[in-house]
Amino acid sequence: MQVLKEEVKDRILTAAEKIFYEQDYRSAKLTDIAEQADIPVALIYTYFKNKEGLFDEVVAGMLDKIIKMMEDEEKMETGSPYERFNRGGASQLPKLLKSRIKLIILIDKSSGTKHENAKDMWVKRLEQHIKDGLKRYSKTKHDPMLAHILANNYVEGLMEIARHYKNEKWAEDMLFVLNTCYFNGVESL
């Protein structure tokens, strides 16, 4: 019986991910999710308190994974920012893109939930990461807006790769080019 319960919960989560991705939190209806999962709508309430609780579980841990990538890189003591990134974040980004549907739901489809500011939180955390790097490595004092612009552009670049994902090889190639430009400038191409 327990296996059946887990199978039903998994079907609900899979259906919810599909519906939230195709629509968004506000537009999605539990009746649509139940229909997609091929269950009665009342059964959703056996597993989740409400639509928001279901949404929370669909996107659970995504922002934490992103923050952890930056924290892991910051713990590295040696190397240039690009070298530290290549030892840390570069290997984690393709893994993040394997969960791109959840990432898109979190960043683009979460209006009306407690997650609706996830992109702003990501940009703000990356902005601090960049500011710390500039203090550590740059001999020039920059306007703080530079870190914000770089963070926002980088996050949006990653999201564009997620939104337009073609296949794993394409995503890896795009990540390589994006990171090369980000760390070495357009002239590096």
C-alpha positions in Angstrom: 0.0 0.0 0.0 2.9 2.4 0.8 4.4 1.9 -2.6 1.1 2.8 -4.2 0.9 6.0 -2.1 4.4 7.0 -3.2 3.5 6.3 -6.8 0.4 8.5 -6.6 2.3 11.3 -5.0 5.0 11.0 -7.7 2.2 11.2 -10.4 0.8 14.3 -8.7 4.2 16.0 -8.6 5.0 15.1 -12.2 1.6 16.4 -13.3 2.0 19.6 -11.2 5.4 20.2 -12.7 4.0 19.9 -16.2 1.0 22.2 -15.5 3.0 24.8 -13.6 5.5 24.8 -16.5 2.9 25.1 -19.2 0.9 27.8 -17.4 2.2 29.3 -14.1 1.2 29.2 -10.5 -1.7 31.6 -10.8 -3.2 30.0 -13.9 -2.7 26.4 -12.9 -5.8 24.7 -11.4 -5.8 21.7 -9.2 -8.4 20.2 -11.5 -5.9 20.4 -14.4 -3.2 18.8 -12.3 -5.6 16.0 -11.1 -6.7 15.4 -14.7 -3.0 15.2 -15.8 -2.3 12.7 -13.0 -5.4 10.8 -13.7 -6.7 11.0 -10.1 -9.7 12.7 -8.4 -8.8 16.2 -7.4 -9.7 15.4 -3.7 -6.8 13.0 -3.7 -4.3 15.9 -4.1 -5.4 17.1 -0.6 -4.3 13.7 0.8 -0.7 14.6 0.0 -0.6 18.4 -0.1 -2.4 21.0 2.0 -3.2 23.2 -1.0 -1.9 24.4 -4.4 0.8 26.5 -2.8 2.1 23.5 -0.8 2.2 21.5 -4.0 4.1 24.3 -5.8 6.6 24.5 -2.9 7.4 20.8 -3.2 7.8 21.1 -7.0 10.5 23.8 -6.7 11.9 22.6 -3.4 15.7 23.1 -3.0 16.3 24.8 -6.4 17.4 28.2 -4.9 19.4 26.4 -2.2 21.4 24.5 -4.9 22.2 27.8 -6.6 23.4 29.5 -3.4 25.4 26.4 -2.4 27.3 26.6 -5.7 28.4 30.1 -4.9 29.3 29.2 -1.3 31.4 26.2 -2.4 33.3 28.4 -4.7 33.8 31.1 -2.0 35.4 28.5 0.3 38.2 27.9 -2.3 41.3 29.7 -1.1 43.5 29.7 -4.2 43.2 30.6 -7.9 41.7 33.4 -10.0 37.9 33.8 -10.1 37.8 31.9 -13.4 40.0 29.0 -12.0 37.8 28.8 -8.9 34.7 28.9 -11.0 36.1 26.1 -13.2 36.8 23.9 -10.1 33.3 24.6 -8.6 30.4 26.2 -10.4 31.3 25.1 -13.9 30.6 21.5 -13.1 27.5 22.3 -11.2 25.7 24.4 -13.8 25.0 21.5 -16.2 23.5 19.6 -13.3 21.3 22.6 -12.5 20.2 22.7 -16.2 19.1 19.1 -15.9 16.4 20.5 -13.5 15.7 23.3 -15.9 11.9 22.9 -15.9 11.9 23.3 -12.1 14.3 26.2 -12.5 12.0 27.9 -15.0 9.0 27.3 -12.8 10.8 28.9 -9.9 12.1 31.9 -11.7 9.4 32.6 -14.4 6.2 30.9 -13.1 6.1 31.6 -9.4 4.2 34.9 -9.2 1.7 34.8 -6.3 3.9 32.5 -4.2 6.5 33.0 -1.5 9.0 32.2 -4.3 8.1 35.1 -6.6 11.3 36.9 -5.6 13.6 34.0 -6.2 15.3 35.6 -9.2 15.9 38.8 -7.2 17.4 36.7 -4.4 19.6 34.9 -6.8 20.8 38.2 -8.4 21.4 39.8 -5.0 23.4 36.8 -3.8 25.5 36.7 -7.0 25.9 40.5 -6.8 27.5 40.0 -3.3 29.6 37.2 -4.7 30.9 39.5 -7.4 31.5 42.4 -5.0 33.6 40.2 -2.8 35.5 39.0 -5.9 36.1 42.6 -7.0 37.4 43.6 -3.5 39.7 40.6 -3.6 41.0 40.8 -7.1 40.5 44.2 -8.7 42.9 47.1 -8.2 40.2 49.5 -9.5 37.3 50.8 -7.4 34.0 50.2 -9.3 30.6 51.7 -8.9 28.5 49.1 -7.0 26.0 49.1 -9.8 28.5 47.2 -11.9 28.2 44.1 -9.7 24.4 44.3 -10.0 24.5 44.6 -13.7 27.0 41.7 -14.1 24.9 39.5 -11.7 21.6 40.3 -13.4 23.1 39.7 -16.9 24.6 36.4 -15.8 21.5 35.1 -14.2 19.4 36.1 -17.2 22.0 34.4 -19.5 21.6 31.1 -17.6 17.9 31.4 -17.7 17.9 31.9 -21.4 19.9 28.8 -21.8 17.3 27.0 -19.6 14.4 28.5 -21.6 15.8 27.6 -25.0 17.4 24.3 -24.1 17.9 22.1 -27.1 20.0 19.2 -25.7 22.7 18.5 -23.2 25.6 19.2 -25.7 24.1 22.4 -26.8 23.6 23.6 -23.2 27.2 22.7 -22.3 28.5 24.6 -25.3 26.4 27.6 -24.5 27.5 27.5 -20.8 31.1 27.4 -22.0 30.7 30.4 -24.2 28.7 32.3 -21.7 31.3 31.7 -19.0 34.2 32.5 -21.3 32.5 35.8 -22.2 31.7 36.5 -18.6 35.2 35.9 -17.2 37.3 36.9 -20.2 35.2 39.3 -22.2 33.8 39.2 -25.7 37.2 39.5 -27.2 38.1 36.1 -25.9 35.8 34.6 -28.5 
